[in-house]
């Protein structure tokens, strides 16, 4: 499945025999799929068909779909007016106005907003109209998908560059961590010897080694760095795979935050602390980008 952005725009215009249909699709990011429709009133019965079509292309995001049907000169795109029902409605309104002593001048354009007054000649005509409009929707969806894929590629390139930078920082921390441990051990031994010397006592090597083992465990970040490297590799795989990548990317980034934060807490070193801060900054930028991916 191709990686898609939740933000995109698509449109289509089809010149039919009796009318021109114009579709527009706009979308922004969202946790769930939220469809909003702007359709001519007489096409409301087709909405279920249209929604099924859109759901084949989108899984998440706020998606606004609008349709304009422009009749050609002398032709009607919305079916035929049920003149009997319309006449009865207008007669009732006229009688109601007369009973109240009011004059009545009908607004015929208001009839356009009453979908039950507009009917196809037959069920077959309705099915054919739905199929024709669905074709226009399909073309708009294709245009929308192209826009979303194009933006997703740009976002993916940006995230991959950041992953590459973070991978380099992991390598540097892997090199620096053992050195920091040795420096810390040496510092502790030096301070203990100084303290014991002032008390005219000698260092107990056995006790010292026990404390060093405990300290080594507290300073060890090898497991965290192994998991962090695996998470970064997973991020790259998800970007390439594209299947429900948005949620998975977001979760994996949270795990990266957890591991690098632990590294920063364990390794009290200026150089590493700076890398940890920069690492978190890059992760946050990645999260912002991932919010737009489906």
C-alpha positions in Angstrom: 0.0 0.0 0.0 1.3 3.4 -0.9 2.0 5.9 1.8 -0.5 8.8 1.7 -0.8 12.2 3.4 -4.1 13.0 5.0 -3.9 16.5 3.5 -4.8 16.8 -0.1 -7.0 18.3 -2.8 -8.5 16.7 -5.9 -11.1 17.6 -8.5 -12.8 16.4 -11.6 -15.0 17.9 -14.3 -17.0 15.7 -16.7 -19.1 17.0 -19.6 -22.2 14.8 -19.8 -25.0 14.9 -22.4 -27.4 16.9 -20.3 -25.2 18.5 -17.6 -21.7 19.2 -16.4 -20.6 17.5 -13.1 -17.8 19.0 -11.0 -16.4 17.3 -8.0 -14.0 18.7 -5.4 -12.3 16.8 -2.5 -10.4 18.5 0.3 -8.9 16.8 3.3 -6.9 17.5 6.4 -5.5 15.3 9.1 -7.6 13.7 11.8 -7.5 10.6 14.1 -10.5 9.0 12.4 -12.2 9.2 9.0 -14.7 12.1 9.1 -16.7 12.6 5.9 -18.5 15.8 5.1 -20.7 16.1 2.1 -21.9 19.1 0.1 -24.3 17.6 -2.5 -27.3 18.8 -4.5 -30.4 17.9 -2.6 -31.7 15.6 -5.3 -28.5 13.4 -5.1 -28.9 12.7 -1.3 -30.2 9.2 -2.1 -26.8 8.4 -3.7 -24.8 9.4 -0.7 -24.4 5.8 0.6 -23.0 4.8 -2.8 -20.6 7.8 -2.8 -19.5 7.1 0.8 -18.6 3.5 0.0 -16.5 4.7 -2.9 -14.6 7.3 -0.7 -14.0 4.7 2.0 -12.1 2.5 -0.4 -9.5 5.4 -0.8 -9.3 6.9 2.7 -8.9 5.5 6.2 -8.3 8.6 8.3 -8.7 12.3 8.2 -11.4 14.9 7.8 -12.6 14.7 4.2 -14.9 17.2 2.5 -16.5 16.1 -0.7 -18.6 18.6 -2.8 -20.5 18.2 -6.0 -21.9 20.7 -8.5 -24.2 19.7 -11.3 -24.6 22.4 -13.9 -27.5 21.7 -16.3 -27.0 22.6 -19.9 -29.3 25.0 -21.6 -32.9 23.7 -21.7 -32.1 20.5 -19.8 -32.6 19.3 -16.2 -29.9 17.4 -14.4 -31.9 16.7 -11.3 -34.7 14.6 -12.6 -38.2 15.9 -13.1 -40.4 18.0 -10.9 -43.4 16.2 -9.3 -45.8 19.0 -10.5 -48.8 17.4 -8.8 -47.3 17.4 -5.4 -45.7 20.8 -5.9 -49.1 22.3 -7.0 -50.9 20.8 -4.0 -48.3 22.2 -1.6 -48.5 25.7 -3.2 -52.4 25.6 -3.1 -52.3 24.7 0.6 -49.9 27.5 1.3 -52.0 30.0 -0.7 -55.2 28.9 1.3 -53.3 29.3 4.6 -52.1 32.8 3.7 -55.7 33.8 2.6 -57.1 32.5 5.9 -54.8 34.9 7.7 -55.6 37.8 5.4 -52.1 37.7 3.8 -51.1 37.9 0.2 -49.2 35.0 -1.2 -46.6 35.0 -3.9 -44.8 31.7 -4.3 -41.0 31.5 -4.4 -40.5 28.8 -7.0 -36.8 28.6 -6.5 -37.5 27.2 -3.0 -38.8 24.1 -4.6 -35.2 23.3 -5.7 -34.3 22.6 -2.0 -37.0 20.0 -1.6 -35.5 16.7 -2.8 -38.8 14.7 -2.6 -40.2 16.9 -5.3 -37.5 15.9 -7.8 -37.7 12.4 -9.2 -36.1 10.3 -11.9 -38.4 8.9 -14.5 -37.7 5.4 -13.2 -35.5 3.4 -10.9 -33.4 2.6 -13.9 -32.8 6.3 -14.6 -31.8 6.8 -10.9 -29.3 3.9 -11.1 -27.8 5.3 -14.3 -27.5 8.8 -12.8 -25.8 7.4 -9.7 -23.3 5.5 -11.9 -22.5 8.5 -14.0 -21.9 10.7 -10.9 -19.9 7.9 -9.3 -17.6 8.0 -12.4 -16.9 11.7 -11.8 -16.3 11.0 -8.1 -13.8 8.2 -9.0 -11.8 10.6 -11.2 -11.7 13.2 -8.4 -10.6 10.5 -6.0 -7.7 9.6 -8.3 -6.6 13.2 -8.6 -6.9 13.5 -4.8 -4.8 10.4 -4.3 -2.1 11.6 -6.6 -1.8 14.8 -4.5 -1.8 12.9 -1.2 0.9 10.5 -2.5 3.0 13.4 -3.7 2.9 15.1 -0.4 3.5 11.9 1.5 6.7 11.3 -0.5 8.0 14.8 0.5 7.2 14.1 4.1 8.8 10.7 3.9 12.0 12.2 2.5 12.2 14.7 5.4 11.6 12.0 8.0 14.2 9.7 6.5 16.8 12.4 6.6 16.0 12.9 10.3 16.2 9.2 10.9 19.6 9.1 9.3 20.8 11.9 11.5 19.5 10.2 14.7 21.2 7.0 13.6 24.5 8.8 13.5 23.9 10.1 17.1 23.2 6.6 18.3 26.6 5.5 16.9 28.3 8.4 18.7 26.6 7.5 22.0 27.6 3.9 21.5 31.2 5.0 21.2 31.1 7.5 24.0 29.1 5.4 26.6 32.0 2.9 27.5 34.4 5.8 27.8 32.1 7.6 30.2 31.9 4.4 32.4 35.7 4.1 32.6 36.0 7.8 33.4 33.4 7.5 36.1 35.1 4.4 37.6 38.4 6.2 37.7 36.9 9.2 39.3 35.2 7.2 42.0 38.4 5.3 42.8 40.3 8.5 43.0 37.9 10.1 45.4 37.6 6.9 47.6 41.4 6.7 47.9 41.6 10.4 48.8 38.9 9.9 51.5 40.4 6.8 52.9 43.9 8.3 52.9 42.7 11.1 55.1 41.4 8.4 57.5 44.7 6.4 57.2 42.8 3.5 55.7 43.3 1.5 52.5 40.9 0.7 49.8 39.1 -2.6 50.0 39.3 -3.9 46.5 36.6 -6.5 47.0 34.1 -3.9 48.2 35.2 -1.5 45.5 34.6 -4.1 42.8 31.1 -4.7 44.2 30.3 -1.0 44.0 31.7 -0.8 40.4 29.5 -3.6 39.3 26.4 -1.8 40.6 27.6 1.5 39.1 28.3 -0.3 35.7 24.7 -1.6 35.6 23.3 1.9 36.3 25.5 3.4 33.6 24.9 0.7 31.0 22.8 1.8 28.1 23.6 -1.0 25.6 20.0 -2.4 25.8 18.5 1.0 25.3 20.7 1.8 22.3 19.9 -1.6 20.8 16.2 -1.0 21.1 16.6 2.5 19.8 18.5 1.4 16.8 15.8 -1.2 16.1 13.1 1.4 16.4 14.8 3.7 14.0 15.1 0.8 11.5 11.4 0.1 12.0 10.6 3.7 11.2 12.3 3.4 7.8 10.4 0.1 7.2 7.1 1.7 7.9 7.8 4.6 5.6 8.6 2.2 2.8 5.7 -0.2 3.5 3.0 2.5 3.9 0.3 0.1 5.3 -1.6 2.0 8.1 1.8 3.8 8.6 0.5 6.8 10.5 -0.5 5.1 13.7 2.4 2.7 13.7 4.9 5.5 13.1 3.5 7.6 15.9 3.7 4.6 18.3 7.3 3.8 17.3 8.3 7.5 17.8 7.0 7.3 21.3 9.2 4.3 22.0 12.2 6.2 20.6 11.4 9.0 23.0 11.3 6.5 25.9 14.7 5.0 25.0 16.6 8.2 24.3 15.2 9.7 27.5 16.5 6.7 29.5 19.9 7.1 27.9 20.0 10.8 28.9 19.1 10.0 32.5 21.7 7.2 32.8 24.6 9.0 31.1 25.4 12.2 32.9 27.7 13.7 30.3 27.7 17.1 28.6 28.4 15.8 25.1 25.8 13.0 25.3 23.2 15.3 27.0 23.5 17.7 24.0 23.0 14.8 21.6 20.0 13.6 23.6 18.4 17.1 23.5 19.0 17.3 19.7 17.6 13.7 19.3 14.4 14.6 21.1 14.1 17.7 19.0 14.3 15.6 15.8 11.8 13.1 17.1 9.3 15.9 17.8 9.7 17.2 14.3 9.1 13.7 13.0 6.0 13.4 15.1 4.7 16.7 13.6 5.2 15.3 10.1 3.7 11.9 11.0 0.5 13.6 12.1 -0.3 14.2 8.5 0.3 10.6 7.3 -2.5 8.1 7.0 
